[in-house]
Amino acid sequence: MIIDQLKNASFYSGMHKGLATAFHYLQNTDLSKIVPGRYEIEGSNVYVLVQQYETKSR
């Protein structure tokens, strides 16, 4: 798991070619305009899972 900001993606892209593919997709896609679902980027090896749900108040 990587916890960071997309502006720092270049630090991690060399760790695995799938990361470079995923970071490129995230940097160039407006996820707020995509309906919930699974979207394959590079077959089943790299994919985006968009979810939407209502949270409960405390």
PDB file of N, CA, C, O and CB in Angstrom:
ATOM      1  N   MET A   1       0.846  -1.157   0.000  1.00  0.00           N
ATOM      2  CA  MET A   1       0.000   0.000   0.000  1.00  0.00           C
ATOM      3  C   MET A   1       0.903   1.234   0.000  1.00  0.00           C
ATOM      4  O   MET A   1       1.908   1.294   0.707  1.00  0.00           O
ATOM      5  CB  MET A   1      -0.969  -0.010   1.217  1.00  0.00           C
ATOM      6  N   ILE A   2       0.516   2.201  -0.804  1.00  0.00           N
ATOM      7  CA  ILE A   2       1.239   3.468  -0.859  1.00  0.00           C
ATOM      8  C   ILE A   2       0.285   4.554  -0.387  1.00  0.00           C
ATOM      9  O   ILE A   2      -0.815   4.702  -0.920  1.00  0.00           O
ATOM     10  CB  ILE A   2       1.783   3.769  -2.308  1.00  0.00           C
ATOM     11  N   ILE A   3       0.710   5.304   0.608  1.00  0.00           N
ATOM     12  CA  ILE A   3      -0.088   6.430   1.082  1.00  0.00           C
ATOM     13  C   ILE A   3       0.729   7.684   0.801  1.00  0.00           C
ATOM     14  O   ILE A   3       1.720   7.964   1.475  1.00  0.00           O
ATOM     15  CB  ILE A   3      -0.452   6.297   2.622  1.00  0.00           C
ATOM     16  N   ASP A   4       0.298   8.423  -0.198  1.00  0.00           N
ATOM     17  CA  ASP A   4       1.024   9.613  -0.639  1.00  0.00           C
ATOM     18  C   ASP A   4       0.109  10.402  -1.559  1.00  0.00           C
ATOM     19  O   ASP A   4      -1.084  10.112  -1.642  1.00  0.00           O
ATOM     20  CB  ASP A   4       2.367   9.238  -1.361  1.00  0.00           C
ATOM     21  N   GLN A   5       0.641  11.375  -2.237  1.00  0.00           N
ATOM     22  CA  GLN A   5      -0.120  12.164  -3.190  1.00  0.00           C
ATOM     23  C   GLN A   5       0.317  11.807  -4.603  1.00  0.00           C
ATOM     24  O   GLN A   5       1.464  11.419  -4.825  1.00  0.00           O
ATOM     25  CB  GLN A   5       0.058  13.674  -2.925  1.00  0.00           C
ATOM     26  N   LEU A   6      -0.612  11.942  -5.570  1.00  0.00           N
ATOM     27  CA  LEU A   6      -0.296  11.582  -6.961  1.00  0.00           C
ATOM     28  C   LEU A   6       0.862  12.400  -7.527  1.00  0.00           C
ATOM     29  O   LEU A   6       1.556  11.941  -8.434  1.00  0.00           O
ATOM     30  CB  LEU A   6      -1.523  11.769  -7.839  1.00  0.00           C
ATOM     31  N   LYS A   7       1.075  13.593  -7.010  1.00  0.00           N
ATOM     32  CA  LYS A   7       2.195  14.403  -7.507  1.00  0.00           C
ATOM     33  C   LYS A   7       3.543  13.725  -7.236  1.00  0.00           C
ATOM     34  O   LYS A   7       4.546  14.077  -7.855  1.00  0.00           O
ATOM     35  CB  LYS A   7       2.172  15.796  -6.858  1.00  0.00           C
ATOM     36  N   ASN A   8       3.570  12.762  -6.320  1.00  0.00           N
ATOM     37  CA  ASN A   8       4.799  12.039  -5.997  1.00  0.00           C
ATOM     38  C   ASN A   8       4.854  10.658  -6.655  1.00  0.00           C
ATOM     39  O   ASN A   8       5.686   9.833  -6.276  1.00  0.00           O
ATOM     40  CB  ASN A   8       4.930  11.893  -4.493  1.00  0.00           C
ATOM     41  N   ALA A   9       4.004  10.399  -7.609  1.00  0.00           N
ATOM     42  CA  ALA A   9       3.925   9.082  -8.245  1.00  0.00           C
ATOM     43  C   ALA A   9       5.250   8.653  -8.862  1.00  0.00           C
ATOM     44  O   ALA A   9       5.549   7.460  -8.905  1.00  0.00           O
ATOM     45  CB  ALA A   9       2.851   9.086  -9.309  1.00  0.00           C
ATOM     46  N   SER A  10       6.037   9.595  -9.334  1.00  0.00           N
ATOM     47  CA  SER A  10       7.308   9.242  -9.985  1.00  0.00           C
ATOM     48  C   SER A  10       8.266   8.524  -9.025  1.00  0.00           C
ATOM     49  O   SER A  10       9.141   7.781  -9.469  1.00  0.00           O
ATOM     50  CB  SER A  10       7.982  10.505 -10.540  1.00  0.00           C
ATOM     51  N   PHE A  11       8.110   8.737  -7.739  1.00  0.00           N
ATOM     52  CA  PHE A  11       8.961   8.044  -6.763  1.00  0.00           C
ATOM     53  C   PHE A  11       8.674   6.541  -6.721  1.00  0.00           C
ATOM     54  O   PHE A  11       9.540   5.755  -6.335  1.00  0.00           O
ATOM     55  CB  PHE A  11       8.761   8.648  -5.370  1.00  0.00           C
ATOM     56  N   TYR A  12       7.468   6.141  -7.113  1.00  0.00           N
ATOM     57  CA  TYR A  12       7.031   4.758  -6.960  1.00  0.00           C
ATOM     58  C   TYR A  12       6.858   4.006  -8.279  1.00  0.00           C
ATOM     59  O   TYR A  12       6.802   2.776  -8.285  1.00  0.00           O
ATOM     60  CB  TYR A  12       5.746   4.730  -6.211  1.00  0.00           C
ATOM     61  N   SER A  13       6.773   4.721  -9.376  1.00  0.00           N
ATOM     62  CA  SER A  13       6.478   4.102 -10.674  1.00  0.00           C
ATOM     63  C   SER A  13       7.481   3.032 -11.078  1.00  0.00           C
ATOM     64  O   SER A  13       7.115   2.079 -11.765  1.00  0.00           O
ATOM     65  CB  SER A  13       6.431   5.156 -11.739  1.00  0.00           C
ATOM     66  N   GLY A  14       8.726   3.167 -10.671  1.00  0.00           N
ATOM     67  CA  GLY A  14       9.749   2.200 -11.035  1.00  0.00           C
ATOM     68  C   GLY A  14       9.694   0.905 -10.241  1.00  0.00           C
ATOM     69  O   GLY A  14      10.411  -0.045 -10.557  1.00  0.00           O
ATOM     70  N   MET A  15       8.866   0.854  -9.230  1.00  0.00           N
ATOM     71  CA  MET A  15       8.784  -0.348  -8.398  1.00  0.00           C
ATOM     72  C   MET A  15       8.127  -1.517  -9.129  1.00  0.00           C
ATOM     73  O   MET A  15       8.458  -2.677  -8.884  1.00  0.00           O
ATOM     74  CB  MET A  15       8.013  -0.044  -7.126  1.00  0.00           C
ATOM     75  N   HIS A  16       7.195  -1.203 -10.029  1.00  0.00           N
ATOM     76  CA  HIS A  16       6.480  -2.236 -10.785  1.00  0.00           C
ATOM     77  C   HIS A  16       5.820  -1.560 -11.978  1.00  0.00           C
ATOM     78  O   HIS A  16       5.299  -0.451 -11.853  1.00  0.00           O
ATOM     79  CB  HIS A  16       5.415  -2.983  -9.891  1.00  0.00           C
ATOM     80  N   LYS A  17       5.837  -2.219 -13.137  1.00  0.00           N
ATOM     81  CA  LYS A  17       5.273  -1.559 -14.324  1.00  0.00           C
ATOM     82  C   LYS A  17       3.776  -1.311 -14.180  1.00  0.00           C
ATOM     83  O   LYS A  17       3.241  -0.381 -14.785  1.00  0.00           O
ATOM     84  CB  LYS A  17       5.534  -2.401 -15.570  1.00  0.00           C
ATOM     85  N   GLY A  18       3.101  -2.130 -13.388  1.00  0.00           N
ATOM     86  CA  GLY A  18       1.671  -1.925 -13.150  1.00  0.00           C
ATOM     87  C   GLY A  18       1.390  -0.634 -12.400  1.00  0.00           C
ATOM     88  O   GLY A  18       0.356  -0.001 -12.613  1.00  0.00           O
ATOM     89  N   LEU A  19       2.311  -0.240 -11.519  1.00  0.00           N
ATOM     90  CA  LEU A  19       2.134   1.015 -10.798  1.00  0.00           C
ATOM     91  C   LEU A  19       2.196   2.201 -11.750  1.00  0.00           C
ATOM     92  O   LEU A  19       1.401   3.133 -11.635  1.00  0.00           O
ATOM     93  CB  LEU A  19       3.196   1.158  -9.706  1.00  0.00           C
ATOM     94  N   ALA A  20       3.129   2.170 -12.682  1.00  0.00           N
ATOM     95  CA  ALA A  20       3.236   3.258 -13.654  1.00  0.00           C
ATOM     96  C   ALA A  20       1.951   3.364 -14.465  1.00  0.00           C
ATOM     97  O   ALA A  20       1.475   4.469 -14.725  1.00  0.00           O
ATOM     98  CB  ALA A  20       4.445   3.039 -14.589  1.00  0.00           C
ATOM     99  N   THR A  21       1.391   2.242 -14.864  1.00  0.00           N
ATOM    100  CA  THR A  21       0.143   2.220 -15.623  1.00  0.00           C
ATOM    101  C   THR A  21      -0.999   2.782 -14.793  1.00  0.00           C
ATOM    102  O   THR A  21      -1.782   3.598 -15.280  1.00  0.00           O
ATOM    103  CB  THR A  21      -0.185   0.793 -16.079  1.00  0.00           C
ATOM    104  N   ALA A  22      -1.098   2.349 -13.547  1.00  0.00           N
ATOM    105  CA  ALA A  22      -2.174   2.813 -12.664  1.00  0.00           C
ATOM    106  C   ALA A  22      -2.049   4.312 -12.373  1.00  0.00           C
ATOM    107  O   ALA A  22      -3.044   5.036 -12.415  1.00  0.00           O
ATOM    108  CB  ALA A  22      -2.159   2.020 -11.345  1.00  0.00           C
ATOM    109  N   PHE A  23      -0.842   4.773 -12.082  1.00  0.00           N
ATOM    110  CA  PHE A  23      -0.648   6.195 -11.810  1.00  0.00           C
ATOM    111  C   PHE A  23      -1.003   7.042 -13.021  1.00  0.00           C
ATOM    112  O   PHE A  23      -1.627   8.095 -12.884  1.00  0.00           O
ATOM    113  CB  PHE A  23       0.793   6.465 -11.390  1.00  0.00           C
ATOM    114  N   HIS A  24      -0.614   6.593 -14.198  1.00  0.00           N
ATOM    115  CA  HIS A  24      -0.947   7.328 -15.421  1.00  0.00           C
ATOM    116  C   HIS A  24      -2.468   7.444 -15.565  1.00  0.00           C
ATOM    117  O   HIS A  24      -2.979   8.519 -15.878  1.00  0.00           O
ATOM    118  CB  HIS A  24      -0.335   6.625 -16.667  1.00  0.00           C
ATOM    119  N   TYR A  25      -3.186   6.353 -15.341  1.00  0.00           N
ATOM    120  CA  TYR A  25      -4.645   6.360 -15.429  1.00  0.00           C
ATOM    121  C   TYR A  25      -5.237   7.337 -14.412  1.00  0.00           C
ATOM    122  O   TYR A  25      -6.099   8.143 -14.760  1.00  0.00           O
ATOM    123  CB  TYR A  25      -5.208   4.940 -15.199  1.00  0.00           C
ATOM    124  N   LEU A  26      -4.784   7.272 -13.170  1.00  0.00           N
ATOM    125  CA  LEU A  26      -5.328   8.135 -12.124  1.00  0.00           C
ATOM    126  C   LEU A  26      -5.054   9.612 -12.391  1.00  0.00           C
ATOM    127  O   LEU A  26      -5.887  10.462 -12.079  1.00  0.00           O
ATOM    128  CB  LEU A  26      -4.750   7.745 -10.780  1.00  0.00           C
ATOM    129  N   GLN A  27      -3.900   9.919 -12.963  1.00  0.00           N
ATOM    130  CA  GLN A  27      -3.546  11.310 -13.239  1.00  0.00           C
ATOM    131  C   GLN A  27      -4.300  11.877 -14.438  1.00  0.00           C
ATOM    132  O   GLN A  27      -4.413  13.095 -14.579  1.00  0.00           O
ATOM    133  CB  GLN A  27      -2.056  11.424 -13.476  1.00  0.00           C
ATOM    134  N   ASN A  28      -4.818  11.004 -15.301  1.00  0.00           N
ATOM    135  CA  ASN A  28      -5.445  11.472 -16.536  1.00  0.00           C
ATOM    136  C   ASN A  28      -6.928  11.166 -16.635  1.00  0.00           C
ATOM    137  O   ASN A  28      -7.512  11.305 -17.711  1.00  0.00           O
ATOM    138  CB  ASN A  28      -4.751  10.873 -17.701  1.00  0.00           C
ATOM    139  N   THR A  29      -7.548  10.754 -15.547  1.00  0.00           N
ATOM    140  CA  THR A  29      -8.957  10.385 -15.561  1.00  0.00           C
ATOM    141  C   THR A  29      -9.690  11.117 -14.452  1.00  0.00           C
ATOM    142  O   THR A  29      -9.219  11.158 -13.315  1.00  0.00           O
ATOM    143  CB  THR A  29      -9.129   8.864 -15.410  1.00  0.00           C
ATOM    144  N   ASP A  30     -10.835  11.694 -14.771  1.00  0.00           N
ATOM    145  CA  ASP A  30     -11.679  12.338 -13.762  1.00  0.00           C
ATOM    146  C   ASP A  30     -12.597  11.271 -13.179  1.00  0.00           C
ATOM    147  O   ASP A  30     -13.648  10.974 -13.747  1.00  0.00           O
ATOM    148  CB  ASP A  30     -12.507  13.534 -14.372  1.00  0.00           C
ATOM    149  N   LEU A  31     -12.207  10.701 -12.059  1.00  0.00           N
ATOM    150  CA  LEU A  31     -12.961   9.602 -11.465  1.00  0.00           C
ATOM    151  C   LEU A  31     -14.340  10.034 -10.977  1.00  0.00           C
ATOM    152  O   LEU A  31     -15.217   9.191 -10.790  1.00  0.00           O
ATOM    153  CB  LEU A  31     -12.182   9.007 -10.317  1.00  0.00           C
ATOM    154  N   SER A  32     -14.543  11.329 -10.770  1.00  0.00           N
ATOM    155  CA  SER A  32     -15.854  11.801 -10.326  1.00  0.00           C
ATOM    156  C   SER A  32     -16.912  11.680 -11.424  1.00  0.00           C
ATOM    157  O   SER A  32     -18.106  11.788 -11.145  1.00  0.00           O
ATOM    158  CB  SER A  32     -15.757  13.246  -9.862  1.00  0.00           C
ATOM    159  N   LYS A  33     -16.488  11.460 -12.656  1.00  0.00           N
ATOM    160  CA  LYS A  33     -17.425  11.343 -13.782  1.00  0.00           C
ATOM    161  C   LYS A  33     -17.669   9.895 -14.198  1.00  0.00           C
ATOM    162  O   LYS A  33     -18.344   9.641 -15.196  1.00  0.00           O
ATOM    163  CB  LYS A  33     -16.903  12.125 -14.971  1.00  0.00           C
ATOM    164  N   ILE A  34     -17.125   8.949 -13.441  1.00  0.00           N
ATOM    165  CA  ILE A  34     -17.268   7.536 -13.779  1.00  0.00           C
ATOM    166  C   ILE A  34     -18.291   6.901 -12.848  1.00  0.00           C
ATOM    167  O   ILE A  34     -18.252   7.111 -11.636  1.00  0.00           O
ATOM    168  CB  ILE A  34     -15.905   6.798 -13.684  1.00  0.00           C
ATOM    169  N   VAL A  35     -19.204   6.126 -13.415  1.00  0.00           N
ATOM    170  CA  VAL A  35     -20.188   5.437 -12.587  1.00  0.00           C
ATOM    171  C   VAL A  35     -19.495   4.288 -11.844  1.00  0.00           C
ATOM    172  O   VAL A  35     -18.511   3.734 -12.335  1.00  0.00           O
ATOM    173  CB  VAL A  35     -21.377   4.907 -13.455  1.00  0.00           C
ATOM    174  N   PRO A  36     -20.007   3.933 -10.668  1.00  0.00           N
ATOM    175  CA  PRO A  36     -19.394   2.849  -9.908  1.00  0.00           C
ATOM    176  C   PRO A  36     -19.281   1.562 -10.718  1.00  0.00           C
ATOM    177  O   PRO A  36     -20.175   1.222 -11.493  1.00  0.00           O
ATOM    178  CB  PRO A  36     -20.189   2.589  -8.649  1.00  0.00           C
ATOM    179  N   GLY A  37     -18.188   0.863 -10.532  1.00  0.00           N
ATOM    180  CA  GLY A  37     -17.951  -0.396 -11.225  1.00  0.00           C
ATOM    181  C   GLY A  37     -16.467  -0.695 -11.311  1.00  0.00           C
ATOM    182  O   GLY A  37     -15.628   0.060 -10.819  1.00  0.00           O
ATOM    183  N   ARG A  38     -16.169  -1.797 -11.939  1.00  0.00           N
ATOM    184  CA  ARG A  38     -14.774  -2.227 -12.127  1.00  0.00           C
ATOM    185  C   ARG A  38     -14.374  -1.913 -13.564  1.00  0.00           C
ATOM    186  O   ARG A  38     -15.083  -2.266 -14.507  1.00  0.00           O
ATOM    187  CB  ARG A  38     -14.591  -3.766 -11.811  1.00  0.00           C
ATOM    188  N   TYR A  39     -13.235  -1.250 -13.719  1.00  0.00           N
ATOM    189  CA  TYR A  39     -12.738  -0.855 -15.032  1.00  0.00           C
ATOM    190  C   TYR A  39     -11.331  -1.409 -15.215  1.00  0.00           C
ATOM    191  O   TYR A  39     -10.405  -1.024 -14.501  1.00  0.00           O
ATOM    192  CB  TYR A  39     -12.751   0.692 -15.194  1.00  0.00           C
ATOM    193  N   GLU A  40     -11.183  -2.302 -16.163  1.00  0.00           N
ATOM    194  CA  GLU A  40      -9.874  -2.885 -16.425  1.00  0.00           C
ATOM    195  C   GLU A  40      -9.033  -1.916 -17.241  1.00  0.00           C
ATOM    196  O   GLU A  40      -9.483  -1.390 -18.258  1.00  0.00           O
ATOM    197  CB  GLU A  40     -10.011  -4.233 -17.157  1.00  0.00           C
ATOM    198  N   ILE A  41      -7.823  -1.690 -16.790  1.00  0.00           N
ATOM    199  CA  ILE A  41      -6.890  -0.801 -17.476  1.00  0.00           C
ATOM    200  C   ILE A  41      -5.914  -1.643 -18.295  1.00  0.00           C
ATOM    201  O   ILE A  41      -5.625  -1.346 -19.454  1.00  0.00           O
ATOM    202  CB  ILE A  41      -6.127   0.104 -16.460  1.00  0.00           C
ATOM    203  N   GLU A  42      -5.422  -2.688 -17.667  1.00  0.00           N
ATOM    204  CA  GLU A  42      -4.487  -3.612 -18.322  1.00  0.00           C
ATOM    205  C   GLU A  42      -4.937  -5.030 -17.962  1.00  0.00           C
ATOM    206  O   GLU A  42      -4.298  -5.729 -17.175  1.00  0.00           O
ATOM    207  CB  GLU A  42      -2.978  -3.345 -17.874  1.00  0.00           C
ATOM    208  N   GLY A  43      -6.048  -5.424 -18.561  1.00  0.00           N
ATOM    209  CA  GLY A  43      -6.628  -6.723 -18.237  1.00  0.00           C
ATOM    210  C   GLY A  43      -6.996  -6.792 -16.764  1.00  0.00           C
ATOM    211  O   GLY A  43      -7.318  -5.773 -16.153  1.00  0.00           O
ATOM    212  N   SER A  44      -6.951  -7.973 -16.200  1.00  0.00           N
ATOM    213  CA  SER A  44      -7.291  -8.110 -14.782  1.00  0.00           C
ATOM    214  C   SER A  44      -6.085  -7.831 -13.882  1.00  0.00           C
ATOM    215  O   SER A  44      -6.194  -7.912 -12.658  1.00  0.00           O
ATOM    216  CB  SER A  44      -7.833  -9.513 -14.505  1.00  0.00           C
ATOM    217  N   ASN A  45      -4.937  -7.503 -14.480  1.00  0.00           N
ATOM    218  CA  ASN A  45      -3.742  -7.200 -13.687  1.00  0.00           C
ATOM    219  C   ASN A  45      -3.774  -5.805 -13.084  1.00  0.00           C
ATOM    220  O   ASN A  45      -3.312  -5.600 -11.961  1.00  0.00           O
ATOM    221  CB  ASN A  45      -2.509  -7.348 -14.541  1.00  0.00           C
ATOM    222  N   VAL A  46      -4.317  -4.849 -13.824  1.00  0.00           N
ATOM    223  CA  VAL A  46      -4.416  -3.466 -13.345  1.00  0.00           C
ATOM    224  C   VAL A  46      -5.836  -2.998 -13.622  1.00  0.00           C
ATOM    225  O   VAL A  46      -6.282  -2.975 -14.769  1.00  0.00           O
ATOM    226  CB  VAL A  46      -3.350  -2.522 -14.039  1.00  0.00           C
ATOM    227  N   TYR A  47      -6.537  -2.628 -12.566  1.00  0.00           N
ATOM    228  CA  TYR A  47      -7.915  -2.184 -12.734  1.00  0.00           C
ATOM    229  C   TYR A  47      -8.267  -1.139 -11.687  1.00  0.00           C
ATOM    230  O   TYR A  47      -7.577  -0.990 -10.678  1.00  0.00           O
ATOM    231  CB  TYR A  47      -8.881  -3.372 -12.648  1.00  0.00           C
ATOM    232  N   VAL A  48      -9.353  -0.420 -11.945  1.00  0.00           N
ATOM    233  CA  VAL A  48      -9.866   0.578 -11.017  1.00  0.00           C
ATOM    234  C   VAL A  48     -11.215   0.081 -10.526  1.00  0.00           C
ATOM    235  O   VAL A  48     -12.044  -0.376 -11.313  1.00  0.00           O
ATOM    236  CB  VAL A  48      -9.983   1.996 -11.690  1.00  0.00           C
ATOM    237  N   LEU A  49     -11.425   0.172  -9.241  1.00  0.00           N
ATOM    238  CA  LEU A  49     -12.693  -0.203  -8.643  1.00  0.00           C
ATOM    239  C   LEU A  49     -13.305   1.070  -8.074  1.00  0.00           C
ATOM    240  O   LEU A  49     -12.857   1.580  -7.047  1.00  0.00           O
ATOM    241  CB  LEU A  49     -12.516  -1.313  -7.537  1.00  0.00           C
ATOM    242  N   VAL A  50     -14.337   1.580  -8.754  1.00  0.00           N
ATOM    243  CA  VAL A  50     -15.002   2.814  -8.334  1.00  0.00           C
ATOM    244  C   VAL A  50     -16.209   2.430  -7.496  1.00  0.00           C
ATOM    245  O   VAL A  50     -17.061   1.655  -7.931  1.00  0.00           O
ATOM    246  CB  VAL A  50     -15.423   3.692  -9.565  1.00  0.00           C
ATOM    247  N   GLN A  51     -16.274   2.981  -6.287  1.00  0.00           N
ATOM    248  CA  GLN A  51     -17.376   2.681  -5.379  1.00  0.00           C
ATOM    249  C   GLN A  51     -18.031   3.972  -4.916  1.00  0.00           C
ATOM    250  O   GLN A  51     -17.402   5.030  -4.873  1.00  0.00           O
ATOM    251  CB  GLN A  51     -16.885   1.861  -4.170  1.00  0.00           C
ATOM    252  N   GLN A  52     -19.303   3.862  -4.570  1.00  0.00           N
ATOM    253  CA  GLN A  52     -20.042   5.012  -4.054  1.00  0.00           C
ATOM    254  C   GLN A  52     -20.975   4.493  -2.968  1.00  0.00           C
ATOM    255  O   GLN A  52     -21.627   3.463  -3.139  1.00  0.00           O
ATOM    256  CB  GLN A  52     -20.842   5.758  -5.196  1.00  0.00           C
ATOM    257  N   TYR A  53     -21.035   5.209  -1.856  1.00  0.00           N
ATOM    258  CA  TYR A  53     -21.893   4.781  -0.767  1.00  0.00           C
ATOM    259  C   TYR A  53     -22.227   5.971   0.123  1.00  0.00           C
ATOM    260  O   TYR A  53     -21.535   6.989   0.102  1.00  0.00           O
ATOM    261  CB  TYR A  53     -21.223   3.661   0.050  1.00  0.00           C
ATOM    262  N   GLU A  54     -23.275   5.835   0.890  1.00  0.00           N
ATOM    263  CA  GLU A  54     -23.688   6.856   1.840  1.00  0.00           C
ATOM    264  C   GLU A  54     -23.078   6.510   3.197  1.00  0.00           C
ATOM    265  O   GLU A  54     -23.151   5.367   3.650  1.00  0.00           O
ATOM    266  CB  GLU A  54     -25.250   6.958   1.926  1.00  0.00           C
ATOM    267  N   THR A  55     -22.487   7.492   3.825  1.00  0.00           N
ATOM    268  CA  THR A  55     -21.927   7.272   5.151  1.00  0.00           C
ATOM    269  C   THR A  55     -22.958   7.645   6.214  1.00  0.00           C
ATOM    270  O   THR A  55     -23.901   8.392   5.953  1.00  0.00           O
ATOM    271  CB  THR A  55     -20.627   8.088   5.341  1.00  0.00           C
ATOM    272  N   LYS A  56     -22.762   7.118   7.393  1.00  0.00           N
ATOM    273  CA  LYS A  56     -23.653   7.420   8.513  1.00  0.00           C
ATOM    274  C   LYS A  56     -23.036   8.546   9.352  1.00  0.00           C
ATOM    275  O   LYS A  56     -21.816   8.688   9.425  1.00  0.00           O
ATOM    276  CB  LYS A  56     -23.907   6.145   9.390  1.00  0.00           C
ATOM    277  N   SER A  57     -23.898   9.329   9.972  1.00  0.00           N
ATOM    278  CA  SER A  57     -23.373  10.351  10.875  1.00  0.00           C
ATOM    279  C   SER A  57     -22.902   9.695  12.168  1.00  0.00           C
ATOM    280  O   SER A  57     -23.332   8.597  12.521  1.00  0.00           O
ATOM    281  CB  SER A  57     -24.445  11.434  11.170  1.00  0.00           C
ATOM    282  N   ARG A  58     -22.039  10.372  12.839  1.00  0.00           N
ATOM    283  CA  ARG A  58     -21.493   9.831  14.081  1.00  0.00           C
ATOM    284  C   ARG A  58     -22.576   9.630  15.082  1.00  0.00           C
ATOM    285  O   ARG A  58     -22.311   9.179  16.196  1.00  0.00           O
ATOM    286  CB  ARG A  58     -20.427  10.734  14.651  1.00  0.00           C
TER     287      ARG A  58
END
